[in-house]
Amino acid sequence: MKKMSMNASANVLSHATGAGYRYTRLIGTGGIGSGMLFQLKDEHTLGRNESRLGVLTDSRDFCKLHIICHYPAVLLGGGGFAVYPIGKVGKDAEGFALLAQLEDTGMSIAHVNIAEAARTLFSVCFQYPDLSGGNITTSNSASGLVSALDIGHALQELPPGEGELVLAAPEVPIEARIALLAAGRARGSFTVASVLAAEAEAFGRLGGYGLTDLLAVNREEAHRIAGLEEACEDGGTIAKRCYNVLKTEQPTIRLIMTDGEDGCYSCEGDRIIHTPSLQVAAVSSAGAGDALLGGVISGLCCGLPFMKDHSADAIFGETPLSSAVELGVLLAALSVTSPHSIHPNADVRLLRSIASENDLALGDAFRRMLQLEEESEDGV
């Protein structure tokens, strides 16, 4: 009989084969900000002219770039992985607090500038009793001032190197994100992007999809990219239609489409695989999709394949975990156990714990990544 033991001092993900990380740094642009969360008591969708009472919670909300980058910084930073956000915050208390938080997790703030004439990006989120929800985010914030020129200046101070990812996240102007993706493509970087539903058409018109190696979207965003006018209940159909559109722009693109509590769809080559979510006692779903992407990026850095090489599991972990997408789903499950859009205590030890508590079988590469070892029950 075998059981699992771990290197108790190791709170960092290791490369799945024992080599160095496939990617050693992440350069990203996107919104940097904070927000508040209201919990609504009624399930019906908030109306256009409706006023409704909600409970103002103590939950802390953050923007996409911060959430996505937080997890590779925490999970890989101890192994020498570097994260360089490019953005702007206001000259206000919120901005200075966010700069401190970025530094506390090991990210560089050398390319996060302070805007004198605009406030830090702020978001008001609302959540229904079933944990779905949305948000309203300021459109005239410091993040809205990030330009292609800012991207160029930052990249001049970050010379091209092997093993680089670039990330273009929402909440900064599309032109700045396109500039980063184009520069990344020219530098030989692996390019990652996400888009909002309202900007899906403009992002494509400016060539964004053609510059992207991995796109991460939710169901609504994929529906918009696919150009579906009719309602569609089947997530697999939406993912397939979206992927087919994307491949006309970038034949080798990979796609992740999150589908709420139903998990996610991953697409690569001629394969589309559904990965169910891990069922946990969820507190808030805010930030779960971004945590999933942060986990996928971390898994790719550790040398995991993007997705499984066989058909989909009926439940999460039906077959041993082996892919970057599954690391993302595991991290998303951990994320929703926190009331905040960034789980403040998420680390490799908690990932090991949630895998153990749910009795998940781990493939050899996945186990090595978590620095778990097999031993016999007598300790040999």
N, C-alpha and C positions, 0 to 999 in steps of 0.2 A: 504494500500500500504506500501511496505517496501523499505528502501534504506540502503546503507551501510555506516557505520562510522568506524573510526579506532582510535586506541590508538595512538595519535600523537607522543608520546614520545618513542614508541616501534619501534626500528629499528633492531629487531631480530626476527627470526622465533620462534614460540612457539610450544610445543608439541600439536599434533592434538586433544588429549583428555584431555589436561590440566595436564598430568603427566610430569615426567622428560623425557629427551631425551632417546630414545631407545639405542642409542650409544653416548658415551660421549667423545671419542677421536678417532683420525685417525692417524695411523702411516703409512707413505708412503715412497717408494723409487722410483726414476726415474730421468730423466734428469733435471738439473737446469741450465738454460742458457737463452740467448736472441738472437735476430736476426733482420734482415731487410727484407723489403718487396718491390719487384718490381711488378708493374702493367704492364702487356703486352697488346699491342693494338690489336693483332690479335687473333682470336679464335682457329686457328689450333694448334694442339698439338706440343709442342717443339720437334724438331727432334734430333736424336742422334748426328749429326755433325753440328747442326745449331747454328749460332750466331744470336741473336736478341736483338734489343734495347728495353728497358723498362724504365718506370718512377720509379725512386727511391723515395719512399714515406716517410713520417714522422711516419708511423705506427710502433708501438712497438710490437715485437713478443716475445713470451715466450715459454718455453718447457712444455710438457704435465703435469708433476708432479706439477709444479707451477700453471698452469691454473686450473687443477682439484681441487687442495687443496685450492686455493684462495677463491672459492665460499663458501664452508662450513665454512672456517675461518671467512669470512665477515658476512655470514648469521646467523651463530650459535655461533660465538665467544662470543658475548655479553651475551649468555645464559650459559656460562661455558664450551662450547665445546673446546677441545684442539687439535691442529694439530702439529705433529712432523715429519717433512721431514727428511729423511736420504739420504745424498748425498755428492757431492764434487763440489767445484768451484775452479777456478784458483786464483793465487795470482795476480790479475789484477783489473783494474778499474771496468770491467763488473761484476766480481765476488763480489766485495765489494758492488756495487750498488744493486745487487740481494739480498744479505744478508740483506741490509737495507730495501728493499721492503718486504721481507718475514716477518721481524720483525714488520714493519709498519702495516701489516694486522693481527698481533697477533700470527703468527706462531712462534714456538720455532726454534732457529737455533743451538741448543746445539749439534745436530748430523749432521750438515752440515760442513764438514771439508774443509780446504784450502789445495789444492795440490800445492806443490812447482814447480813440473816439468811439469805441463800441464796447458793449458789455459782453461778458462771457455767455456762450450759448446756454440756453435754459429750456427745459422741457417740462410740460405738465402732462402727466400720464394718467390714464383712467383704466380701471380694471373691473370687469364684470364678475359676478359670483363664480362663473365657470373658469375663471383665470384668463380668459381672452381679454383683449383690450386694445387701446391705441394711445396716441399721444399727439400733442400740438407742440411744435418746436419753433423757437424764434427764428425768423428769416433774416433779421437785420443784426445779427450778432457778430462778434469778432471772427468766428469761424467763416462767416460769409465773405470775409476780406482776404482769405487765402487765395493766392493767384498763381498762375503758371510761373511767374517770375520768382515767387517764394520757393517753388519746387526746384527751379534751376539753381538758385543760390544755395539751397541745402545740399543738392547733389554735388555741387562743386566741392563741398567740404567732405563728401563721402565718396571717394574715388571708387570706380567699379571694382568688384572682387568676385571671386568664385563663391558659390553658395549663398546667393542673395535672393530674397523674396521682396516684392513690392506689393503694397496693399492700398487700393483706392476705395475708401469707404464714403458713404453719404455724409451730408451736412456741411460740406464745403462745395464751392462751385464746381460744376462738371468739368469746366476747362482746366482747372488745376488737377483734377483726378486724371483726365486724359493725358495731361503733360507728364504725370508721374508714370502712367502705364506705358506711354510711348518711350520715355527715357529708359524705363525698365526693360522693354523689349530690345532697345538698342544696346543696352548693357549686358544682355544675356540673362536677365533675371527671370525668375518664375513669377508671373503676374497674377494677382488675386484681386477680385473686385466684388462689390455688392451694390445694388441699385434699389431705389425706391420705386414703387409703382408709378408715381406721377412723373418720374423722369426717365422711364424705361425707353420711350421713343427717342428722346433727345440724346440719351447716352449712345444708342445705336446709330443715330444719324451722324454723330461726331466720331464714329469709328471705335467706340469703346469696347464693344464685344470682340471685334477683330484683334484687339490688343490684349485680350484676357485669356489666361491659361486655365483659371478656375473661377467660376462665377457662383456666388452663394446668394440665393433669394428665397423668399417665402412663397407660399401658395398664391397670394394675390399678385405679387410681383411677377411670378412665372406666367400667370394667366395673362397679364398685360403684355409681356414680351411675346407670348405666343400669338397675340392678336385675336384671342377668343372673344367673340361678342356675346355668345350664349353662355348661360350658367353651366358649370360642369362640376359634378359631385365627385368624380373619380380623380384622386390625386395623381395616380399613375398616368392617366391620359393627359393631364395638364403638364406634368413633367416631360412626357414624351414630345408633346407638341412644342413646348418651349425649347427643348433640346434640339429638335429638328430645325427650328428657326436659327438658333445659335450656330449650328454647324455650317449653315450657309455662309456665315461670316468668318468662322474660325473652325475648320474641320477637326482640330484636335482638342477643342475646348472640353473641359470637364465641368459638370454642373452638380450643385447640391440644391435641392428644393426642400426646405423644411415644411412640414405639414402639421404643425401643432402637436397635440398629444398622439397623433397617429405616426409620428416619427419623421423620417425624411426619405427622399429619393436621391440616389446618386447615379450619375450618368457618365460613362466613359466609353469611347469607341462605339461599338454597336450594342452595348449592354446598359440596361437600366435596372437597378436593384432597389427594392424597398427595405429599409432598415427600421423595424419597430422601435418605439421609444421604450426605455426602461421604466417600468411602473414604480414610482416612489411617492411618498407623501409630499405633494407639491405645496409650497407656500405662495410662490409667485412665479409666473412664467416670463416676467420681464427680463430681457437679456439672454434668454435661453438659446435663441437662434444664433446670436453673436458668440455665445460661449461655445456652441457647437462648431462654428467656423474656427474659433481659436484652438479648439481641440484638434480639428482636422489639420490645421497648419502645424501644430506641434507634432502630430503623428507623422506627417510627411517629413518633417525635419529629422525625425528619429528613424527614417528609413522604412516605415510601414508602407505597404501598397495603398493606393487611394481607397479602393473598395475591395470587397471579397471577390474571389475568383469563381464563385459558384452561385447558385440561385439563392433567392432571399430566404431568410429565416422567418418562421411564423411568429416567433416571440424573440425578443432581444436575448442573445446569448444561447440560442438553441444549438448552435455550433460554436466552437471556440472563437473568441474574439481575435481578429487578425489584421484589421485595417484601420486606416486613419479615420474613416467615417465613423467606425465604431468607437474609437477614442473620443471623437466629437460628441456622439450620442451619450456616452458615459459621463462626459464632463457636463453636458446639458442637463442630465438627470441630477447631478450634484448641484448645479446652479439653481434649479428650481426649488431646492430645499431651503434657500435663503430668501428673506424678504427683499433683498437688494438686487439690483440688476447686475452687480458684480458680487459674487460670493466672496466675502472678505477673508475667509479661512481656507479657500480651495487650494490644495497643493497635492503633491504626489502621494503623501500619506493618506489623505482623504480619498483619493482615487483608489488606492489599494483597499481601503476599508469598504467603500461602496461595492467594489467588485467582490470582496469576500462576503459581505453581509447578504448579497444577492446570489451567492454560490455560483458565480459566473465562471465558466470554463475559459481559460486563456490559451491561445496558441503560443508556441515557443517564442516567436518574435515579440509578441505582446508582453509575455511574461518577462523577457529580458529587458524590455523597455521600462517596465515598472520595477526592475531590479528585484524580482522575485526569483527564488530558487526552489527547485524540487528537492525534497529530502524524504527519506523513509520515516515511518512513524517512530522508529527508535532513535531518530536524530542523525542517522548516517546519510 
